[in-house]
Amino acid sequence: MPHETTSADLVHAVLEEVSSFLFGGFDAVRSIQTIHDSIDVIGGGAKSVYWLQFWRIPSAFQ
């Protein structure tokens, strides 16, 4: 990791890994049952535009 790495770079890397694992889980579920075209987001994350966008982008690659 170079000295130029920012905290934003680290957050981005962590979110990339988290999304990779989450959507790997979706693939596993999708292999045994149908997942509908929409996902309901509840709780505090439902109020965050960033979190909603986080879920929206990978779901386009179904």
N, C-alpha and C positions, 0 to 999 in steps of 0.2 A: 504494500500500500504506500503510494508516494506521499510526501509531505503536503502536496497540493490537495489531497483528498479533503473534502468539506463534510460537515455534518449532514448536509443535504444529500451528498453522494452516498453516505452510509445509510440514511433512511431509505433512499431509493433502492439500494441493494437489498436491504432487509425486506421491503415490500415486494420486490421481485421474487424473492425466495418464498415468502409467505403465499403469494398468489400462485406460484408454481405448485406448492403442496396442496393448496385448496382446490385448484382446478384439476390436479391429478386425482383428488378424491371425487370430484364431479365425474371424471371419466370412468372411475370404478363403479360409481352408482349408475351412470348412464349405460354401462355394459349389462346391467341386470334389470333395469326398469326405465321407463320413459320419464324424462324431465321436461316439464313444460317450458314454454318460451319466456316466461317471466319468473322473476325471483322476488319474493316479498322481503324487504329489509325492515327490521323492527329494532327498537331500542335506540340508544344514543346515536348509532351510526346512521340511522335514517335521516337525521338532521344535518348530516355532513355531506355537502356537495362532493367533496374530494372522495369520500368513502363510496358514495353511489357511483361515481365515475370509475373508481377502482374495480367495482363489480361489473360495470357495463362493458368495458373494453374487452376483457377476455371472453365474455359470453358471446361476443360477435364471431369468435373463432370456433363455434361448435361444429 
